[in-house]
Amino acid sequence: MAMKIDAGSCSACGACEFECPNAAISMKGDVYVIKASACTECDGDDPKCSAVCPSDCISKA
């Protein structure tokens, strides 16, 4: 399963994009999205993207 970003809560700060070890996060329009096929949820560790998200808008899909 992959992580997902709640577009309505995303502030588009970009913090998550730089933390993703798989380059699964990118800008789409005005917000960031996570490419599900590339997301590994950091292989069982706490997902780095959700740990740095100031809007707390990243969760498991």
ROSE-4610 file (N, C-alpha, C; in Angstrom, 1 decimal, always signed):
// ROSE-4610
residu = [M/M/M/A/A/A/M/M/M/K/K/K/I/I/I/D/D/D/A/A/A/G/G/G/S/S/S/C/C/C/S/S/S/A/A/A/C/C/C/G/G/G/A/A/A/C/C/C/E/E/E/F/F/F/E/E/E/C/C/C/P/P/P/N/N/N/A/A/A/A/A/A/I/I/I/S/S/S/M/M/M/K/K/K/G/G/G/D/D/D/V/V/V/Y/Y/Y/V/V/V/I/I/I/K/K/K/A/A/A/S/S/S/A/A/A/C/C/C/T/T/T/E/E/E/C/C/C/D/D/D/G/G/G/D/D/D/D/D/D/P/P/P/K/K/K/C/C/C/S/S/S/A/A/A/V/V/V/C/C/C/P/P/P/S/S/S/D/D/D/C/C/C/I/I/I/S/S/S/K/K/K/A/A/A]
num = [1/1/1/2/2/2/3/3/3/4/4/4/5/5/5/6/6/6/7/7/7/8/8/8/9/9/9/10/10/10/11/11/11/12/12/12/13/13/13/14/14/14/15/15/15/16/16/16/17/17/17/18/18/18/19/19/19/20/20/20/21/21/21/22/22/22/23/23/23/24/24/24/25/25/25/26/26/26/27/27/27/28/28/28/29/29/29/30/30/30/31/31/31/32/32/32/33/33/33/34/34/34/35/35/35/36/36/36/37/37/37/38/38/38/39/39/39/40/40/40/41/41/41/42/42/42/43/43/43/44/44/44/45/45/45/46/46/46/47/47/47/48/48/48/49/49/49/50/50/50/51/51/51/52/52/52/53/53/53/54/54/54/55/55/55/56/56/56/57/57/57/58/58/58/59/59/59/60/60/60/61/61/61]
x = [+0.8/+0.0/+0.9/+0.4/+1.2/+0.6/+1.3/+0.9/+0.1/-0.7/-1.5/-1.5/-1.7/-1.7/-3.1/-3.7/-5.0/-4.8/-5.2/-5.0/-5.6/-6.7/-7.4/-6.7/-5.8/-5.0/-3.6/-3.1/-1.7/-1.4/-0.4/+0.0/+1.1/+1.5/+2.5/+3.8/+4.2/+5.5/+6.7/+6.5/+7.6/+8.5/+8.2/+9.1/+9.1/+7.9/+7.8/+8.6/+8.6/+9.2/+10.7/+11.4/+12.8/+13.1/+12.2/+12.4/+12.1/+11.4/+11.1/+12.3/+12.7/+13.8/+13.6/+12.3/+12.0/+11.6/+11.7/+11.2/+9.8/+8.9/+7.5/+6.6/+7.2/+6.3/+6.7/+5.7/+6.0/+4.8/+5.1/+4.0/+3.1/+1.8/+0.8/-0.2/-0.1/-1.0/-0.4/-1.3/-0.9/-0.5/-0.6/-0.3/+0.6/+1.1/+1.9/+1.1/+1.5/+0.9/+2.0/+1.5/+2.4/+2.1/+3.1/+2.9/+2.9/+1.7/+1.5/+2.4/+2.7/+3.5/+5.0/+5.4/+6.8/+6.9/+5.8/+5.9/+6.0/+7.0/+7.2/+6.9/+6.3/+6.1/+7.4/+8.5/+9.8/+10.2/+9.7/+10.0/+9.8/+8.7/+8.3/+8.8/+9.7/+10.0/+8.9/+8.9/+7.9/+8.1/+7.1/+7.2/+7.8/+8.9/+9.6/+8.7/+7.9/+7.1/+6.1/+5.4/+4.4/+5.1/+6.3/+7.0/+7.4/+7.6/+8.0/+6.9/+5.7/+4.6/+4.0/+4.1/+3.6/+2.1/+1.4/+0.0/-0.7/+0.1/-0.3/-1.4/-1.1/-2.0/-1.6/-0.6/-0.2/-0.6/-1.2/-1.7/-1.6/-1.8/-1.8/-3.0/-2.9/-4.0/-5.0]
y = [-1.2/+0.0/+1.2/+2.3/+3.6/+4.7/+5.7/+6.8/+7.7/+8.6/+9.5/+10.9/+11.9/+13.3/+13.8/+14.4/+15.0/+16.4/+16.5/+17.7/+19.0/+18.8/+19.9/+20.5/+19.7/+20.1/+20.5/+20.1/+20.3/+21.7/+22.2/+23.6/+23.8/+22.7/+22.8/+23.3/+23.0/+23.5/+22.8/+21.5/+20.8/+20.0/+20.0/+19.3/+17.8/+17.3/+15.8/+15.3/+16.2/+15.8/+15.5/+16.2/+16.1/+14.9/+14.5/+13.4/+12.0/+12.0/+10.7/+10.0/+8.8/+8.1/+7.5/+7.4/+6.8/+7.8/+9.1/+10.1/+9.9/+9.4/+9.1/+10.3/+11.4/+12.6/+13.7/+14.3/+15.4/+16.4/+17.5/+18.6/+18.3/+18.4/+18.3/+19.4/+20.3/+21.5/+22.4/+22.6/+23.4/+22.6/+21.3/+20.5/+19.3/+18.6/+17.5/+16.2/+15.2/+13.9/+12.8/+11.6/+10.5/+9.5/+9.0/+8.0/+6.7/+6.0/+4.8/+3.7/+3.6/+2.5/+2.6/+3.8/+4.1/+4.1/+4.3/+4.5/+3.1/+3.0/+1.8/+2.0/+3.1/+3.5/+3.4/+3.7/+3.6/+2.3/+1.2/-0.2/-0.5/-0.1/-0.5/+0.5/+1.4/+2.5/+3.5/+4.4/+5.5/+6.2/+6.4/+7.1/+8.5/+8.8/+10.1/+11.3/+11.1/+12.2/+12.7/+11.8/+12.2/+12.7/+12.3/+12.8/+14.3/+14.8/+16.2/+17.1/+16.5/+17.3/+18.2/+19.6/+20.5/+20.6/+20.1/+20.1/+18.8/+17.8/+16.5/+16.0/+16.1/+15.7/+14.4/+13.7/+12.5/+11.3/+10.3/+9.1/+7.9/+6.7/+5.5/+5.5/+5.1/+5.1/+4.0]
z = [+0.0/+0.0/+0.0/-0.5/-0.6/+0.3/+0.5/+1.2/+0.3/+0.8/+0.0/+0.6/-0.2/+0.3/+0.1/+1.2/+1.1/+0.5/-0.8/-1.5/-0.9/-0.2/+0.4/+1.6/+2.2/+3.4/+3.0/+1.9/+1.5/+1.3/+1.9/+1.8/+0.7/+0.0/-1.1/-0.6/+0.6/+1.1/+0.5/+0.1/-0.6/+0.3/+1.6/+2.6/+2.3/+2.0/+1.7/+0.5/-0.5/-1.8/-1.6/-0.8/-0.5/+0.4/+1.2/+2.2/+1.6/+0.4/-0.2/-0.8/-0.3/-0.8/-2.2/-2.6/-3.9/-5.0/-4.7/-5.6/-6.1/-5.2/-5.5/-5.4/-4.8/-4.6/-5.6/-6.2/-7.2/-7.2/-7.7/-7.8/-9.0/-8.7/-9.8/-9.6/-10.5/-10.3/-9.1/-8.1/-7.0/-5.8/-5.8/-4.7/-5.0/-4.0/-4.2/-4.3/-5.0/-5.1/-4.9/-4.5/-4.4/-5.4/-6.2/-7.2/-6.4/-6.4/-5.6/-6.0/-7.3/-7.7/-7.3/-6.9/-6.5/-5.0/-4.3/-2.8/-2.1/-1.2/-0.5/+1.0/+1.4/+2.8/+3.6/+2.9/+3.5/+4.1/+3.4/+3.8/+5.3/+5.8/+7.2/+8.2/+7.9/+8.8/+8.9/+9.8/+9.7/+8.5/+7.7/+6.4/+6.6/+5.9/+6.1/+5.7/+4.7/+4.2/+5.2/+5.9/+6.9/+8.1/+8.4/+9.6/+9.5/+8.2/+8.0/+7.6/+7.3/+6.8/+7.9/+7.7/+8.7/+8.7/+7.6/+7.5/+8.0/+8.3/+8.7/+7.7/+6.4/+5.4/+4.7/+5.1/+4.5/+5.4/+4.7/+5.5/+4.5/+5.1/+4.3/+3.4/+2.2/+1.2/+1.5]
